[in-house]
Amino acid sequence: MNYTKENLEELCQFYKHQLLNDTVPFWFPRSVDTEFGGYLLMRDQDGTLIDDDKAVWIQGRAAWLLSTLYNTFEAKAEWLTAAKSGIDFLNKYCFDTDGQMFFHVTRDGKPIRKRRYYFSETFAVIANAAYAKASGDPEAAEKARYLFGKCIEYSSKKGLLPPKFTDTRPAKGIGVPMIMMNTAQQLRETIGDPRCDEWIDYWINEIETFFVKDDIRCVMEQVAPDGSIIDHIDGRTLNPGHAIEGAWFILHEAKYRDNDPRLIDLGCRMLDYMWERGWDKEHGGILYFRDVYDKPVQEYWQDMKFWWPHNEVIIATLLAYTMTGNEKYAKWHKMVHDYSYAHFHDKENGEWFGYLHKDGTLAQTAKGNLFKGPFHLPRQEWYCTTLLEEYLQKESRV
């Protein structure tokens, strides 16, 4: 199949409508915590609050979203004010005395949990950078660049906190180069930083060298330090949606670099390999975990359908299609788009459910928890809207 200009115009209108009239209104303004700042995001199907704790990842992600809406669509004062609430909460409550960030805090900002890795910091980088662009606040810009430097520093260390046991089976994961690449992309495209291009090259090389296995058509989640496959359960476990998220980060970089052919080829290979491994041919949708050698997977949720991999695959397939014109990607995009909006979307209350069984039936009704909030879905709808607007505008000039 192929997409006509009219098909793409309809998709563009659809994504923008869903974002601004369905997804964002589910969360805002009701999620802004007017007492302590930040956001109350752990919500059930109808928006009822089910927990008032705050996940630091999601606080940063929500501040990024609100600032990005302000930067992209309309300079609404309520979006900027709500974004500032998140930025202020992060700065006031979410940093430990050693400068590292917490993972989980109470509603009023008391620390509950701190993790060894620094993903809270990466989301604080993109939140501060987007807010700095929206507000012109020099302190937010300085904070974003400072934290980016700390993330680079942290990425060279094995762990931020003392390990409980000696690591006798060392491994490296794809998550670090992926999240750092996208953090640098966001920083570069909002307020700029001269370090970004060089480090993005480094992280792309890490992914291509160590994690992309062309001989077995696969993208690994973790490998031994030399890039070899660790033939144990954890080492063999694949996350197709996560790898495809990495694919679209690389395709985005190719687009930024005037359609760099090497990066287009790399991103499309990653997408192809993990679509083959992840798409459920029986029920549709993206399976959560697979084993590289098709052996049993340890996690019991391995054949469930989670919301966020579908957001990433929607972006990746549409981006691959607009960059290559390959009809295969239009077909895949339509398959994942149709499945996702038929099964995850809550047509009554707005937004998406997070978790489905293998057959597509609803596993539970929560819309927000420690990991799900206003990020993957609105980012997908925002990205696809802006991608299609730019693509259609270019096509109209040809």
VOGUVO-300153 format. One record per residue (C-alpha): y, z, x; residue in one letter. Coordinates in steps of 0.5 Angstrom, whole numbers, padded with zeros to 4 digits, always signed. Example, Ala and Ser with C-alpha at 12.3 -4.5 7.8 and 13.67 -1.06 7.14 Angstrom:
% VOGUVO-300153
-0009+0016+0025A;-0002+0014+0027S;
END
This chain:
% VOGUVO-300153
+0000+0000+0000M;+0007-0001+0002N;+0014+0003+0000Y;+0019-0002-0003T;+0026+0000-0003K;+0026+0002-0010E;+0020+0007-0008N;+0024+0010-0002L;+0031+0011-0006E;+0027+0014-0012E;+0023+0019-0007L;+0030+0021-0004C;+0033+0022-0010Q;+0027+0026-0012F;+0027+0031-0006Y;+0034+0032-0006K;+0033+0034-0014H;+0028+0039-0012Q;+0031+0042-0006L;+0038+0043-0010L;+0035+0044-0017N;+0029+0047-0016D;+0027+0050-0010T;+0034+0053-0007V;+0035+0056-0014P;+0029+0060-0014F;+0031+0064-0008W;+0039+0064-0009F;+0043+0068-0010P;+0038+0073-0013R;+0035+0074-0006S;+0041+0076-0002V;+0041+0084-0001D;+0048+0086-0003T;+0047+0093-0001E;+0044+0093+0006F;+0045+0085+0008G;+0039+0080+0009G;+0035+0078+0004Y;+0029+0080-0001L;+0024+0075-0001L;+0017+0078-0003M;+0017+0075-0010R;+0012+0073-0015D;+0011+0067-0019Q;+0017+0069-0024D;+0022+0071-0018G;+0020+0079-0019T;+0020+0083-0013L;+0014+0085-0011I;+0016+0089-0004D;+0023+0090-0001D;+0020+0090+0006D;+0024+0084+0011K;+0020+0080+0015A;+0025+0078+0021V;+0022+0071+0022W;+0024+0070+0014I;+0031+0073+0015Q;+0032+0068+0021G;+0029+0062+0017R;+0033+0064+0011A;+0040+0064+0014A;+0038+0058+0018W;+0037+0054+0011L;+0043+0057+0008L;+0047+0055+0014S;+0044+0048+0014T;+0045+0047+0006L;+0053+0048+0008Y;+0053+0043+0014N;+0049+0038+0010T;+0051+0037+0003F;+0057+0041+0001E;+0061+0047+0004A;+0059+0052-0002K;+0063+0059+0000A;+0057+0062-0003E;+0052+0059+0002W;+0056+0061+0008L;+0057+0068+0005T;+0050+0069+0004A;+0048+0066+0011A;+0053+0071+0014K;+0049+0076+0010S;+0043+0074+0014G;+0046+0074+0021I;+0049+0080+0020D;+0043+0084+0018F;+0039+0081+0024L;+0044+0083+0029N;+0045+0090+0026K;+0038+0092+0025Y;+0033+0087+0028C;+0033+0088+0036F;+0030+0094+0039D;+0033+0097+0045T;+0030+0093+0050D;+0033+0087+0047G;+0027+0084+0044Q;+0026+0083+0036M;+0022+0086+0031F;+0017+0083+0027F;+0017+0087+0020H;+0023+0092+0018V;+0024+0096+0012T;+0029+0094+0007R;+0035+0098+0010D;+0033+0096+0017G;+0028+0101+0020K;+0023+0098+0025P;+0016+0097+0022I;+0012+0093+0027R;+0014+0089+0033K;+0009+0083+0036R;+0008+0081+0043R;+0011+0074+0042Y;+0018+0072+0041Y;+0018+0067+0035F;+0023+0072+0031S;+0028+0070+0037E;+0027+0063+0036T;+0029+0063+0029F;+0035+0067+0031A;+0037+0062+0035V;+0037+0056+0030I;+0040+0061+0025A;+0046+0063+0029N;+0046+0056+0032A;+0047+0053+0024A;+0051+0059+0022Y;+0056+0057+0028A;+0057+0050+0026K;+0058+0052+0019A;+0063+0058+0020S;+0066+0056+0027G;+0064+0063+0029D;+0064+0063+0037P;+0060+0070+0037E;+0054+0066+0033A;+0054+0060+0038A;+0054+0065+0044E;+0048+0069+0041K;+0044+0063+0040A;+0045+0060+0047R;+0044+0067+0050Y;+0037+0068+0046L;+0035+0061+0047F;+0035+0063+0055G;+0031+0069+0053K;+0026+0065+0050C;+0026+0061+0056I;+0025+0067+0060E;+0020+0070+0055Y;+0016+0063+0055S;+0014+0064+0063S;+0011+0071+0062K;+0004+0072+0059K;+0006+0077+0054G;+0012+0081+0053L;+0009+0088+0051L;+0003+0091+0056P;-0004+0089+0053P;-0009+0094+0051K;-0014+0090+0055F;-0015+0086+0061T;-0015+0078+0059D;-0022+0076+0062T;-0021+0069+0058R;-0014+0067+0059P;-0012+0061+0054A;-0005+0057+0053K;-0003+0056+0046G;+0000+0050+0043I;+0005+0054+0039G;+0009+0056+0045V;+0011+0049+0047P;+0012+0047+0039M;+0016+0052+0037I;+0021+0052+0043M;+0021+0044+0043M;+0024+0045+0036N;+0028+0051+0037T;+0032+0046+0043A;+0032+0040+0038Q;+0036+0045+0033Q;+0040+0048+0038L;+0042+0041+0041R;+0044+0038+0034E;+0048+0044+0031T;+0052+0046+0037I;+0049+0043+0043G;+0047+0046+0050D;+0046+0042+0056P;+0039+0045+0058R;+0036+0042+0052C;+0034+0035+0054D;+0030+0037+0060E;+0026+0043+0057W;+0024+0039+0051I;+0021+0034+0056D;+0018+0039+0059Y;+0015+0042+0053W;+0013+0035+0050I;+0009+0034+0057N;+0005+0041+0056E;+0003+0038+0049I;+0001+0031+0052E;-0002+0034+0058T;-0006+0040+0056F;-0007+0039+0048F;-0008+0032+0046V;-0015+0030+0047K;-0016+0022+0046D;-0023+0022+0048D;-0025+0026+0042I;-0019+0024+0038R;-0016+0031+0037C;-0010+0036+0038V;-0013+0043+0040M;-0009+0049+0038E;-0011+0053+0045Q;-0014+0051+0051V;-0016+0054+0058A;-0010+0054+0063P;-0013+0048+0066D;-0013+0044+0059G;-0021+0044+0058S;-0024+0046+0052I;-0026+0054+0051I;-0033+0053+0048D;-0032+0059+0044H;-0030+0060+0036I;-0023+0062+0038D;-0022+0056+0043G;-0026+0051+0038R;-0022+0053+0032T;-0017+0047+0030L;-0011+0048+0025N;-0009+0040+0023P;-0003+0042+0019G;+0000+0046+0025H;-0002+0040+0030A;+0001+0035+0025I;+0008+0039+0025E;+0008+0038+0033G;+0007+0031+0031A;+0013+0030+0027W;+0017+0034+0032F;+0015+0029+0037I;+0017+0023+0032L;+0024+0027+0031H;+0025+0027+0039E;+0023+0019+0039A;+0028+0018+0033K;+0033+0022+0037Y;+0032+0017+0043R;+0033+0011+0040D;+0026+0010+0037N;+0023+0011+0044D;+0016+0008+0044P;+0012+0012+0048R;+0014+0018+0044L;+0012+0014+0037I;+0006+0013+0040D;+0004+0020+0042L;+0007+0023+0035G;+0003+0018+0031C;-0004+0019+0035R;-0003+0026+0034M;-0002+0025+0027L;-0008+0020+0026D;-0013+0025+0030Y;-0011+0031+0025M;-0011+0027+0019W;-0018+0025+0020E;-0020+0032+0021R;-0016+0035+0016G;-0016+0031+0010W;-0021+0034+0005D;-0024+0027+0002K;-0027+0031-0003E;-0022+0035-0007H;-0015+0032-0003G;-0010+0036+0001G;-0010+0039+0008I;-0016+0044+0010L;-0013+0050+0014Y;-0018+0051+0019F;-0023+0046+0022R;-0028+0047+0028D;-0027+0041+0034V;-0035+0040+0034Y;-0036+0041+0027D;-0039+0048+0027K;-0038+0054+0023P;-0031+0057+0023V;-0030+0064+0023Q;-0024+0065+0018E;-0026+0066+0011Y;-0020+0062+0009W;-0022+0056+0013Q;-0023+0051+0007D;-0017+0054+0003M;-0010+0050+0002K;-0004+0053+0004F;+0003+0051+0002W;+0006+0050+0009W;+0001+0045+0012P;+0003+0040+0006H;+0010+0041+0008N;+0009+0039+0015E;+0004+0033+0013V;+0009+0030+0008I;+0015+0030+0013I;+0010+0027+0019A;+0007+0021+0015T;+0014+0019+0012L;+0017+0020+0019L;+0012+0015+0022A;+0012+0010+0016Y;+0020+0009+0017T;+0019+0009+0024M;+0013+0004+0025T;+0013+0001+0018G;+0005+0002+0018N;+0003+0001+0011E;-0003+0007+0013K;+0003+0012+0013Y;+0006+0010+0007A;-0001+0011+0003K;-0002+0018+0007W;+0005+0020+0005H;+0003+0018-0002K;-0003+0022-0002M;-0001+0028+0001V;+0006+0028-0003H;+0002+0027-0010D;-0003+0032-0009Y;+0002+0037-0006S;+0007+0037-0012Y;+0001+0036-0017A;-0002+0043-0015H;+0003+0047-0011F;+0009+0046-0015H;+0011+0051-0020D;+0014+0047-0026K;+0016+0053-0030E;+0019+0057-0025N;+0021+0053-0019G;+0018+0053-0012E;+0011+0053-0010W;+0005+0057-0010F;+0003+0059-0003G;-0005+0059-0003Y;-0010+0055-0007L;-0018+0055-0007H;-0021+0049-0004K;-0022+0045-0010D;-0014+0046-0011G;-0014+0052-0016T;-0009+0057-0015L;-0012+0063-0011A;-0006+0068-0012Q;+0001+0067-0015T;+0006+0070-0010A;+0012+0066-0008K;+0014+0070-0002G;+0011+0075+0003N;+0011+0077+0010L;+0010+0069+0012F;+0012+0065+0006K;+0019+0065+0004G;+0025+0059+0004P;+0023+0055+0010F;+0018+0050+0010H;+0019+0047+0003L;+0026+0047+0003P;+0026+0044+0010R;+0021+0039+0008Q;+0026+0037+0002E;+0032+0037+0006W;+0029+0033+0012Y;+0026+0028+0008C;+0032+0027+0004T;+0037+0026+0010T;+0031+0022+0013L;+0031+0017+0007L;+0039+0017+0006E;+0040+0015+0014E;+0034+0010+0013Y;+0036+0007+0007L;+0043+0006+0009Q;+0041+0003+0016K;+0037-0002+0012E;+0042-0004+0007S;+0046-0006+0013R;+0041-0011+0016V;
END
